[in-house]
């Protein structure tokens, strides 16, 4: 697919206080098929402001919940309202775990209560910070285990405890959530075979004493705060995309971890991002990949015409701003109306 025409370039953000109501730019342009909200890396904690792993970037742990509530209010005011919201992972911060399980549960409860004010489904990706606070067994029992109603097509999810699934919000459109930490020592019992296998793989690629350090690595994405996709998950993903090809569907894929270097930095990527890209590029149906994790955000249109959008993180957003958006879906494009740090963007397909 060739690069989009100039009309598909990004534009300045709208003022955060003004709710966006889509209307046709010309009489012949149809209304959007549906819309959905997007937000990433809230990383809430009832704690004073802190900094990132390297001590440079300010993190607004307590105020991030206020920004989430403001996003919920904005989505609720939209007419028509979004069909659903994508929460792209790291909704609470790892600092909660330092205060014990009760504090982690309380922080999660506050985030889920804020999102619970929406009258539409919320689909949750799992990020590294969820796994700093909870094991996968607990997440499966929590409000972060989102599942859509059954739909036609391949199995709704891969086997095992993989937090991946697909759903259809409208005819000819399918969304696929991937689990970028299925391969990870995070969130698994230290004596479990899957923990040992993931740790062994990580140490084969990363010989640093600090496994969160990318220093000197040939593949700098192999750090402990990233993770990867199992072959079983990739096989399931391939089957879903094959079904969508056969049924002329357009597919949006999402997960916490970016999978394209041009929509991220060289570190904040899924371990085996090339394998996920290979699956996507072997099909015609995927139009966009949505991710979080990299708090600065990023965007690229790849060589196969797939848009890769990495959302700016709420956690590093100053209190006077915000970082969320609504994406309006048409038959031939998706229009992102951003708030605060997130810019408007038109993604044609």
Secondary structure as UniProt FT lines:
FT   HELIX           6..8
FT   TURN            16..17
FT   TURN            27..28
FT   STRAND          34..39
FT   STRAND          50..51
FT   TURN            53..54
FT   STRAND          58..59
FT   TURN            61..62
FT   HELIX           63..77
FT   STRAND          84..87
FT   HELIX           95..98
FT   HELIX           101..115
FT   TURN            116..117
FT   STRAND          121..124
FT   HELIX           128..133
FT   HELIX           136..140
FT   TURN            143..144
FT   TURN            160..161
FT   STRAND          165..170
FT   TURN            171..172
FT   STRAND          173..177
FT   TURN            180..181
FT   TURN            186..187
FT   TURN            190..191
FT   HELIX           193..205
FT   TURN            211..212
FT   TURN            215..216
FT   TURN            220..221
FT   TURN            224..225
FT   HELIX           231..246
FT   TURN            247..248
FT   STRAND          250..254
FT   HELIX           261..263
FT   TURN            271..272
FT   HELIX           273..281
FT   STRAND          286..291
FT   TURN            295..296
FT   STRAND          298..301
FT   TURN            303..304
FT   STRAND          307..310
FT   HELIX           314..316
FT   TURN            319..320
FT   STRAND          323..329
FT   STRAND          333..340
FT   STRAND          344..348
//
